[in-house]
Amino acid sequence: MTRSRAQDTNVCGVTAAIAVIDGKWKTALLWLLETGPRRPGELRRLLPGLSEKVLTQALREMEADGLVHREVHNVLPLKTVYSLTPFGQDLSEALAPLSDWGHRRLERLTEAQSAS
């Protein structure tokens, strides 16, 4: 899905929601930020394989979509902290049933593989 799709107002609600979490890392970032504010370095350590460039891009897009808040503390070196906005928390809560369904699916796959 292209980034411009996230700004399209002429789509169904599911498409509008998926447009803001599209990509490999955004749902994982939402999940990590549910527990509280995190610094970028901490997010990278918790998500092996996530490059600094991709992290920055994902967080900027999530900030533009109103999901995360970026706070810069004026200390040396600069300290940046990201947290979920109330809108981002709403999305995270809305995704919880989908996550539950996904776990049930994974259990079924595991059971099917065990039976083979």
DSSP file (Angstrom, degrees, kcal/mol; ACC not computed):
  #  RESIDUE AA STRUCTURE BP1 BP2  ACC     N-H-->O    O-->H-N    N-H-->O    O-->H-N    TCO  KAPPA ALPHA  PHI   PSI    X-CA   Y-CA   Z-CA
    1    1 A M              0   0    0      0, 0.0     2,-0.1     0, 0.0     5,-0.0   0.000 360.0 360.0 360.0 136.3    0.0    0.0    0.0
    2    2 A T    >   -     0   0    0      1,-0.1     3,-1.2     3,-0.0     4,-0.4  -0.437 360.0-117.8 -81.5 156.6    1.4    3.4   -0.9
    3    3 A R  G >  S+     0   0    0      1,-0.3     3,-1.5     2,-0.2     4,-0.4   0.839 112.9  63.5 -61.0 -34.6    1.9    6.1    1.7
    4    4 A S  G >  S+     0   0    0      1,-0.3     3,-1.4     2,-0.2     4,-0.4   0.774  89.5  69.5 -62.8 -24.4   -0.5    8.4   -0.2
    5    5 A R  G X  S+     0   0    0     -3,-1.2     3,-0.9     1,-0.3    -1,-0.3   0.803  88.0  64.4 -63.2 -28.3   -3.3    5.8    0.6
    6    6 A A  G <  S+     0   0    0     -3,-1.5    -1,-0.3    -4,-0.4    -2,-0.2   0.705 105.2  45.3 -68.0 -18.8   -3.0    6.8    4.3
    7    7 A Q  G <  S+     0   0    0     -3,-1.4     2,-0.5    -4,-0.4    -1,-0.2   0.446  85.8 111.4-101.6  -3.1   -4.3   10.3    3.3
    8    8 A D    <   -     0   0    0     -3,-0.9     3,-0.3    -4,-0.4    -3,-0.0  -0.611  44.4-172.6 -76.9 120.9   -7.1    9.1    1.0
    9    9 A T  S    S+     0   0    0     -2,-0.5     2,-0.3     1,-0.2    -1,-0.1   0.459  72.6  76.8 -91.2  -1.6  -10.5    9.9    2.5
   10   10 A N  S    S+     0   0    0      2,-0.0     2,-0.3     6,-0.0    -1,-0.2  -0.330  78.0  91.7-106.4  50.2  -12.4    7.9   -0.1
   11   11 A V  S    S-     0   0    0     -2,-0.3     2,-0.0    -3,-0.3    -6,-0.0  -0.874  81.4 -89.5-134.2 166.5  -11.7    4.4    1.3
   12   12 A C     >  -     0   0    0     -2,-0.3     4,-2.1     1,-0.1     5,-0.2  -0.325  43.3-106.4 -72.8 163.5  -13.4    2.0    3.6
   13   13 A G  H  > S+     0   0    0      1,-0.2     4,-2.2     2,-0.2     5,-0.2   0.852 118.1  53.3 -61.2 -38.3  -12.5    2.1    7.3
   14   14 A V  H  > S+     0   0    0      1,-0.2     4,-2.8     2,-0.2    -1,-0.2   0.925 109.8  48.2 -65.1 -43.3  -10.5   -1.1    7.3
   15   15 A T  H  > S+     0   0    0      1,-0.2     4,-2.1     2,-0.2    -2,-0.2   0.901 110.3  52.6 -62.4 -40.4   -8.3    0.2    4.5
   16   16 A A  H  X S+     0   0    0     -4,-2.1     4,-0.8     2,-0.2    -1,-0.2   0.888 112.7  44.9 -62.7 -39.3   -7.9    3.6    6.3
   17   17 A A  H >X S+     0   0    0     -4,-2.2     3,-0.8     1,-0.2     4,-0.7   0.923 113.0  48.9 -70.8 -44.7   -6.7    1.7    9.4
   18   18 A I  H >X S+     0   0    0     -4,-2.8     3,-0.8     1,-0.2     4,-0.8   0.843 101.7  65.7 -64.8 -32.3   -4.4   -0.6    7.6
   19   19 A A  H 3< S+     0   0    0     -4,-2.1    -1,-0.2     1,-0.2   -13,-0.2   0.835 102.5  46.9 -59.7 -33.0   -2.9    2.3    5.7
   20   20 A V  H << S+     0   0    0     -3,-0.8    -1,-0.2    -4,-0.8    -2,-0.2   0.622 118.8  39.3 -87.7 -11.4   -1.4    3.7    8.9
   21   21 A I  H << S+     0   0    0     -3,-0.8     6,-0.4    -4,-0.7    -2,-0.2   0.295  84.7 130.1-115.0   8.8    0.0    0.4   10.2
   22   22 A D     <  +     0   0    0     -4,-0.8     2,-0.2    -3,-0.2     3,-0.1  -0.342  45.5  55.4 -63.2 140.3    1.2   -0.8    6.8
   23   23 A G  S    S-     0   0    0      1,-0.1     4,-0.4     2,-0.1    -3,-0.0  -0.454  93.4 -79.0 119.4 168.4    4.8   -2.0    6.8
   24   24 A K  S    S+     0   0    0     -2,-0.2     4,-0.3     1,-0.2    -1,-0.1   0.799 118.3  32.2 -73.1 -31.0    7.0   -4.5    8.6
   25   25 A W  S  > S+     0   0    0     -3,-0.1     4,-2.5     2,-0.1     5,-0.2   0.650  90.6  83.9-109.8 -17.4    7.6   -2.5   11.8
   26   26 A K  H  > S+     0   0    0      1,-0.2     4,-2.5     2,-0.2     5,-0.2   0.878  93.4  48.0 -64.6 -39.8    4.7   -0.3   12.7
   27   27 A T  H  > S+     0   0    0     -6,-0.4     4,-2.3    -4,-0.4    -1,-0.2   0.900 113.1  49.6 -67.3 -37.1    2.6   -2.9   14.6
   28   28 A A  H  > S+     0   0    0     -4,-0.3     4,-2.3     2,-0.2    -2,-0.2   0.896 110.7  50.2 -65.6 -39.3    5.7   -3.9   16.6
   29   29 A L  H  X S+     0   0    0     -4,-2.5     4,-2.5     2,-0.2    -2,-0.2   0.916 109.9  50.2 -65.0 -42.5    6.4   -0.3   17.4
   30   30 A L  H  X S+     0   0    0     -4,-2.5     4,-1.1     1,-0.2    -2,-0.2   0.935 110.5  50.7 -57.7 -46.2    2.8    0.2   18.5
   31   31 A W  H  < S+     0   0    0     -4,-2.3     4,-0.5     1,-0.2     3,-0.4   0.905 112.2  45.8 -60.4 -44.3    3.1   -2.9   20.7
   32   32 A L  H >< S+     0   0    0     -4,-2.3     3,-0.8     1,-0.2    -1,-0.2   0.880 111.5  51.7 -68.0 -37.7    6.3   -1.7   22.3
   33   33 A L  H >< S+     0   0    0     -4,-2.5     3,-1.1     1,-0.2    51,-0.6   0.640  91.0  78.6 -77.0 -12.9    5.0    1.9   22.9
   34   34 A E  T 3< S+     0   0    0     -4,-1.1    -1,-0.2    -3,-0.4    -2,-0.2   0.857  91.1  53.8 -58.8 -34.8    1.9    0.5   24.6
   35   35 A T  T <  S-     0   0    0     -3,-0.8    -1,-0.2    -4,-0.5    -2,-0.2   0.563 125.8 -74.4 -81.7  -8.1    3.9   -0.1   27.8
   36   36 A G  S <  S-     0   0    0     -3,-1.1    -1,-0.3    -4,-0.2    46,-0.1  -0.763  71.6 -27.0 139.8 176.1    5.2    3.5   27.9
   37   37 A P        -     0   0    0      0, 0.0     2,-0.3     0, 0.0    46,-0.2  -0.211  56.2-171.9 -60.7 146.8    7.5    6.0   26.4
   38   38 A R  B     -A   82   0A   0     44,-2.6    44,-3.0    -5,-0.0    -5,-0.0  -0.988  21.4-124.5-141.2 149.4   10.7    4.7   24.7
   39   39 A R     >  -     0   0    0     -2,-0.3     4,-2.0    42,-0.2     3,-0.4  -0.609  32.4-112.8 -87.4 154.3   13.8    6.2   23.3
   40   40 A P  H  > S+     0   0    0      0, 0.0     4,-2.3     0, 0.0     5,-0.2   0.879 115.9  53.9 -56.3 -41.1   14.8    5.4   19.7
   41   41 A G  H  > S+     0   0    0      1,-0.2     4,-2.1     2,-0.2     5,-0.1   0.880 107.9  50.6 -62.1 -37.5   17.9    3.4   20.7
   42   42 A E  H  > S+     0   0    0     -3,-0.4     4,-2.0     2,-0.2    -1,-0.2   0.909 108.8  51.5 -65.8 -42.0   15.8    1.2   23.0
   43   43 A L  H  X S+     0   0    0     -4,-2.0     4,-1.0     1,-0.2    -2,-0.2   0.908 109.9  49.9 -61.1 -42.0   13.3    0.5   20.2
   44   44 A R  H  < S+     0   0    0     -4,-2.3     3,-0.4     1,-0.2     6,-0.3   0.898 109.8  50.4 -64.6 -40.2   16.1   -0.5   17.9
   45   45 A R  H  < S+     0   0    0     -4,-2.1    -1,-0.2     1,-0.2    -2,-0.2   0.873 111.1  49.0 -64.8 -36.0   17.6   -2.9   20.5
   46   46 A L  H  < S+     0   0    0     -4,-2.0    -1,-0.2     1,-0.2    -2,-0.2   0.655 112.6  50.0 -79.0 -15.1   14.2   -4.5   21.1
   47   47 A L  S >< S-     0   0    0     -4,-1.0     3,-2.0    -3,-0.4    -1,-0.2  -0.701  80.6-157.5-124.7  78.7   13.6   -5.0   17.3
   48   48 A P  T 3  S+     0   0    0      0, 0.0     3,-0.1     0, 0.0    -3,-0.1  -0.271  79.5  31.8 -56.5 138.3   16.7   -6.6   15.8
   49   49 A G  T 3  S+     0   0    0      1,-0.3     2,-0.7    -5,-0.1    -5,-0.1   0.248  85.8 122.5  96.7 -12.0   17.0   -6.0   12.1
   50   50 A L    <   -     0   0    0     -3,-2.0    -1,-0.3    -6,-0.3    -3,-0.1  -0.752  54.0-145.8 -86.0 117.2   15.3   -2.6   12.3
   51   51 A S     >  -     0   0    0     -2,-0.7     4,-2.5     1,-0.1     5,-0.2  -0.392  20.3-116.5 -79.7 160.2   17.7    0.0   10.8
   52   52 A E  H  > S+     0   0    0      1,-0.2     4,-2.6     2,-0.2     5,-0.2   0.891 115.5  53.0 -61.1 -40.2   17.9    3.5   12.2
   53   53 A K  H  > S+     0   0    0      2,-0.2     4,-2.3     1,-0.2    -1,-0.2   0.931 111.7  43.6 -62.2 -47.3   16.7    4.9    8.8
   54   54 A V  H  > S+     0   0    0      2,-0.2     4,-2.8     1,-0.2     5,-0.2   0.883 113.3  52.4 -68.4 -38.4   13.6    2.7    8.7
   55   55 A L  H  X S+     0   0    0     -4,-2.5     4,-2.8     2,-0.2     5,-0.2   0.947 110.7  47.3 -60.3 -48.6   12.9    3.4   12.4
   56   56 A T  H  X S+     0   0    0     -4,-2.6     4,-2.3     1,-0.2    -2,-0.2   0.913 113.6  48.0 -59.7 -44.2   13.1    7.1   11.8
   57   57 A Q  H  X S+     0   0    0     -4,-2.3     4,-2.3     2,-0.2    -1,-0.2   0.928 113.1  47.2 -63.3 -45.9   10.9    6.9    8.7
   58   58 A A  H  X S+     0   0    0     -4,-2.8     4,-2.6     1,-0.2    -2,-0.2   0.925 113.4  47.9 -63.4 -44.4    8.3    4.7   10.5
   59   59 A L  H  X S+     0   0    0     -4,-2.8     4,-2.3    -5,-0.2    -1,-0.2   0.884 111.1  51.2 -65.5 -37.7    8.2    7.0   13.6
   60   60 A R  H  X S+     0   0    0     -4,-2.3     4,-2.5    -5,-0.2    -1,-0.2   0.918 112.1  46.6 -64.1 -42.6    7.8   10.1   11.4
   61   61 A E  H  X S+     0   0    0     -4,-2.3     4,-1.8     2,-0.2    -2,-0.2   0.913 112.9  49.3 -65.1 -41.9    4.9    8.5    9.5
   62   62 A M  H  <>S+     0   0    0     -4,-2.6     5,-2.9     2,-0.2     6,-1.0   0.859 111.6  49.6 -66.4 -34.5    3.3    7.4   12.7
   63   63 A E  H ><5S+     0   0    0     -4,-2.3     3,-1.4     4,-0.2    -2,-0.2   0.919 109.8  50.7 -67.5 -43.8    3.7   10.9   14.1
   64   64 A A  H 3<5S+     0   0    0     -4,-2.5    -2,-0.2     1,-0.3    -1,-0.2   0.823 109.1  52.3 -62.8 -31.4    2.2   12.5   11.0
   65   65 A D  T 3<5S-     0   0    0     -4,-1.8    -1,-0.3    -5,-0.2    -2,-0.2   0.452 118.7-113.4 -84.4  -1.0   -0.7   10.1   11.3
   66   66 A G  T < 5S+     0   0    0     -3,-1.4    22,-0.4     2,-0.2    21,-0.3   0.673  86.0 114.4  81.2  17.5   -1.3   11.2   14.9
   67   67 A L  S   <S+     0   0    0     -5,-2.9    18,-2.5    -6,-0.2     2,-0.3   0.816  72.9  33.6 -90.1 -33.9   -0.3    7.8   16.5
   68   68 A V  E     -B   84   0A   0     -6,-1.0     2,-0.5    16,-0.3    16,-0.2  -0.898  66.0-141.4-126.2 154.2    2.9    8.8   18.3
   69   69 A H  E     -B   83   0A   0     14,-3.3    14,-1.9    -2,-0.3     2,-0.6  -0.941  13.4-151.6-112.1 133.7    4.1   11.9   20.1
   70   70 A R  E     -B   82   0A   0     -2,-0.5     2,-0.5    12,-0.2    12,-0.2  -0.922  12.8-173.0-107.7 123.1    7.8   12.9   19.8
   71   71 A E  E     -B   81   0A   0     10,-2.9    10,-2.7    -2,-0.6     2,-0.6  -0.970   7.1-161.2-120.0 126.1    9.3   14.8   22.7
   72   72 A V  E     -B   80   0A   0     -2,-0.5     2,-0.5     8,-0.2     8,-0.2  -0.924   9.3-149.8-108.1 121.4   12.7   16.3   22.5
   73   73 A H  E     -B   79   0A   0      6,-3.7     2,-2.2    -2,-0.6     6,-1.5  -0.771  18.4-128.1 -90.2 131.4   14.4   17.1   25.9
   74   74 A N        +     0   0    0     -2,-0.5     2,-0.3     4,-0.2     4,-0.1  -0.458  67.5 114.7 -83.0  69.8   16.8   20.1   25.6
   75   75 A V  S    S-     0   0    0     -2,-2.2     4,-0.1     2,-0.1    -2,-0.0  -0.873  72.8 -75.1-128.2 163.7   19.8   18.4   27.3
   76   76 A L  S    S+     0   0    0     -2,-0.3     2,-0.1     2,-0.1    -2,-0.1  -0.926 123.3  29.5-106.9 127.2   23.2   17.5   25.8
   77   77 A P  S    S-     0   0    0      0, 0.0    -2,-0.1     0, 0.0    -1,-0.1   0.686 113.8-108.0 -68.2 160.4   23.1   15.2   24.1
   78   78 A L        -     0   0    0     -2,-0.1     2,-0.5    -4,-0.1    -4,-0.2  -0.247  30.4-147.8 -56.6 140.4   19.6   15.7   22.9
   79   79 A K  E     - B   0  73A   0     -6,-1.5    -6,-3.7    -4,-0.1     2,-0.4  -0.962  12.7-169.1-117.0 119.6   17.2   13.1   24.3
   80   80 A T  E     - B   0  72A   0     -2,-0.5     2,-0.4    -8,-0.2    -8,-0.2  -0.910   3.3-174.0-111.1 135.2   14.2   12.1   22.2
   81   81 A V  E     - B   0  71A   0    -10,-2.7   -10,-2.9    -2,-0.4     2,-0.4  -0.991   8.0-156.3-130.8 135.9   11.3   10.1   23.6
   82   82 A Y  E     +AB  38  70A   0    -44,-3.0   -44,-2.6    -2,-0.4     2,-0.3  -0.893  17.3 168.3-111.7 142.1    8.4    8.6   21.7
   83   83 A S  E     - B   0  69A   0    -14,-1.9   -14,-3.3    -2,-0.4     2,-0.2  -0.961  38.4 -94.4-144.7 161.4    5.0    7.7   23.2
   84   84 A L  E     - B   0  68A   0    -51,-0.6   -16,-0.3    -2,-0.3   -17,-0.1  -0.561  33.9-138.4 -76.2 140.5    1.6    6.8   22.0
   85   85 A T     >  -     0   0    0    -18,-2.5     4,-2.6    -2,-0.2     5,-0.2  -0.440  34.2 -99.7 -81.5 168.5   -1.0    9.5   21.7
   86   86 A P  H  > S+     0   0    0      0, 0.0     4,-2.2     0, 0.0     5,-0.1   0.883 128.9  52.8 -56.8 -36.0   -4.6    8.8   22.8
   87   87 A F  H  > S+     0   0    0    -21,-0.3     4,-1.9     2,-0.2   -20,-0.2   0.895 109.4  48.0 -65.3 -40.6   -5.4    8.2   19.1
   88   88 A G  H  > S+     0   0    0    -22,-0.4     4,-2.4   -21,-0.3    -1,-0.2   0.868 109.9  52.4 -66.4 -37.6   -2.5    5.7   18.9
   89   89 A Q  H  X S+     0   0    0     -4,-2.6     4,-2.5     2,-0.2    -2,-0.2   0.894 106.8  53.7 -64.4 -39.8   -3.7    4.0   22.1
   90   90 A D  H  X S+     0   0    0     -4,-2.2     4,-2.2     2,-0.2    -2,-0.2   0.924 109.9  47.3 -58.5 -44.9   -7.2    3.7   20.5
   91   91 A L  H  X S+     0   0    0     -4,-1.9     4,-1.9     2,-0.2    -2,-0.2   0.921 110.2  52.3 -63.6 -43.6   -5.6    2.0   17.5
   92   92 A S  H  X S+     0   0    0     -4,-2.4     4,-0.7     1,-0.2    -1,-0.2   0.909 111.2  46.8 -59.5 -42.9   -3.6   -0.3   19.7
   93   93 A E  H >< S+     0   0    0     -4,-2.5     3,-0.6     1,-0.2    -1,-0.2   0.869 109.9  53.8 -67.3 -36.3   -6.8   -1.3   21.6
   94   94 A A  H 3< S+     0   0    0     -4,-2.2     4,-0.5     1,-0.2    -1,-0.2   0.818 107.0  52.4 -67.4 -29.4   -8.7   -1.8   18.4
   95   95 A L  H 3X S+     0   0    0     -4,-1.9     4,-2.4     1,-0.2    -1,-0.2   0.640  86.2  86.4 -80.3 -14.5   -5.9   -4.2   17.1
   96   96 A A  H <X S+     0   0    0     -4,-0.7     4,-2.4    -3,-0.6    -1,-0.2   0.908  88.7  47.8 -56.7 -47.2   -6.1   -6.3   20.3
   97   97 A P  H  > S+     0   0    0      0, 0.0     4,-2.3     0, 0.0    -1,-0.2   0.884 111.4  51.8 -62.9 -34.5   -8.9   -8.6   19.0
   98   98 A L  H  > S+     0   0    0     -4,-0.5     4,-2.3     2,-0.2    -2,-0.2   0.898 109.0  50.6 -65.7 -39.2   -7.0   -9.0   15.7
   99   99 A S  H  X S+     0   0    0     -4,-2.4     4,-2.3     2,-0.2    -1,-0.2   0.915 108.8  51.5 -62.7 -43.5   -3.9  -10.0   17.6
  100  100 A D  H  X S+     0   0    0     -4,-2.4     4,-2.1     1,-0.2    -2,-0.2   0.921 109.9  49.5 -59.4 -43.9   -6.0  -12.6   19.5
  101  101 A W  H  X S+     0   0    0     -4,-2.3     4,-2.3     1,-0.2    -1,-0.2   0.913 109.0  53.0 -60.9 -43.1   -7.3  -14.0   16.3
  102  102 A G  H  X S+     0   0    0     -4,-2.3     4,-2.3     1,-0.2    -1,-0.2   0.888 107.8  50.3 -60.9 -40.5   -3.7  -14.2   14.9
  103  103 A H  H  X S+     0   0    0     -4,-2.3     4,-2.2     2,-0.2    -1,-0.2   0.896 109.5  51.1 -65.1 -39.6   -2.5  -16.1   18.0
  104  104 A R  H  X S+     0   0    0     -4,-2.1     4,-2.1     2,-0.2    -2,-0.2   0.903 109.6  51.2 -63.0 -39.7   -5.4  -18.6   17.5
  105  105 A R  H  X S+     0   0    0     -4,-2.3     4,-2.4     1,-0.2    -2,-0.2   0.923 108.9  50.2 -62.4 -44.3   -4.4  -19.0   13.9
  106  106 A L  H  X S+     0   0    0     -4,-2.3     4,-2.4     1,-0.2    -1,-0.2   0.884 108.8  52.5 -62.8 -38.1   -0.8  -19.7   14.9
  107  107 A E  H  X S+     0   0    0     -4,-2.2     4,-2.6     2,-0.2    -1,-0.2   0.913 109.1  49.8 -62.3 -42.3   -2.0  -22.3   17.4
  108  108 A R  H  X S+     0   0    0     -4,-2.1     4,-2.6     2,-0.2    -2,-0.2   0.906 110.4  50.3 -63.5 -41.1   -4.1  -24.0   14.7
  109  109 A L  H  X S+     0   0    0     -4,-2.4     4,-2.3     2,-0.2    -2,-0.2   0.918 111.2  48.8 -62.3 -42.7   -1.1  -24.1   12.3
  110  110 A T  H  X S+     0   0    0     -4,-2.4     4,-2.1     1,-0.2    -2,-0.2   0.914 112.1  48.3 -63.4 -42.9    1.1  -25.6   15.1
  111  111 A E  H  X S+     0   0    0     -4,-2.6     4,-1.9     1,-0.2    -2,-0.2   0.903 111.4  50.4 -63.5 -41.2   -1.5  -28.2   15.8
  112  112 A A  H  X S+     0   0    0     -4,-2.6     4,-0.8     1,-0.2    -2,-0.2   0.884 111.2  48.3 -65.6 -38.3   -1.9  -29.0   12.1
  113  113 A Q  H  < S+     0   0    0     -4,-2.3     3,-0.3     1,-0.2    -1,-0.2   0.862 110.6  51.3 -69.7 -35.0    1.9  -29.4   11.7
  114  114 A S  H  < S+     0   0    0     -4,-2.1    -2,-0.2     1,-0.2    -1,-0.2   0.847 107.7  53.1 -68.6 -34.0    2.1  -31.6   14.8
  115  115 A A  H  <        0   0    0     -4,-1.9    -1,-0.2     1,-0.2    -2,-0.2   0.695 360.0 360.0 -74.8 -18.8   -0.7  -33.9   13.4
  116  116 A S     <        0   0    0     -4,-0.8    -1,-0.2    -3,-0.3    -2,-0.2   0.482 360.0 360.0 -76.9 360.0    1.2  -34.3   10.2
